[in-house]
């Protein structure tokens, strides 16, 4: 399991990591491709991976009675998919499906947590990266709650 | 004469969404001077009233193209105007998008905000990226037209998708945060609800786009169109004359003001 460094070095998401820190992440990750329709994870399942999307699109969804699978969010190139692995009980809160041919860096999050435990400097930088991604997602979600595009009539 | 509406006849009416339609207007006799992208006309529905509407197309043949969202009595009357209806038009008014020395063009639109930006999508640029948001897929303007523009890299995103939607779901700031950009060479044009423009501008500033290369389109209650009546005052500006297109460094403090 390794991701070519050339892939990680150009990811803006990991820009704050040093080359050696990215090399550590490369060691616990790999590149995978997915066909449209691939189910990446299910609500309630074990959250032991996360993805950085390189190309394509993944939809995060949840099951709603009477409405079926409702899509909440799409994740595109350069973005992080999955953070339920961060804290116990390490279970997915939502599901996710690939909607167009997708290539992604898949990270073994159990191994990543171990790396962070062993190297607090790396752990700190990773936590900053994740915090930034979470904050951006939270802020965008809050803005969507404003329903800015509604017709005021 | 800017005070007198010039008669224009509706020659085509295209339904864009459940509440928006595009009218192509041909002058009954004399035509108004040519509009530039970002400028607006005061459109008059006889017996109902007059409202400011940006041009959403500039064919260059003397016709006016406006996309109108029905939100009030006047805009509803204009939106509903059938082929053959005679409307009044005054203009062109206001400032235009500044497109001098454009290298990479980033167009960011929300909802009906795409209408004033539509004419710039065909402006020559090294690279043109469009990030457009809407409430639902059915609320997206000009979707087929956008997809057919081979020189435009389009990212379309909606607040709520459905089973037929294969674009993005989320707010425009999300793709904006990750879309490949050369910040120093990017001219960003923003139009949509003011909070949207504020958040998008912050995202772009965070990515290194210089504030002076960001332009926003502001809207207030334009009435006279020539800076006399004061209805469109926003702080020290009369937007019908000094807007609607304003450089972000000028607009930023006004966008943050609670009430003026």
Interface residues (C-beta under 8 A of the other chain):
Chain A: X12 X57 X59 X71 X72 X73 X74 X76 X77 X78 X79 X99 X100 X136 X137 X139 X140 X141 X143 X144 X146 X147 X148 X149 X150 X151 X152 X153
Chain B: X19 X69 X70 X71 X72 X76 X110 X111 X133 X134 X135 X139 X155 X157 X159 X161 X165 X166 X167 X168 X169 X170 X171 X173 X174 X175 X177 X178 X192 X193 X195 X196 X199
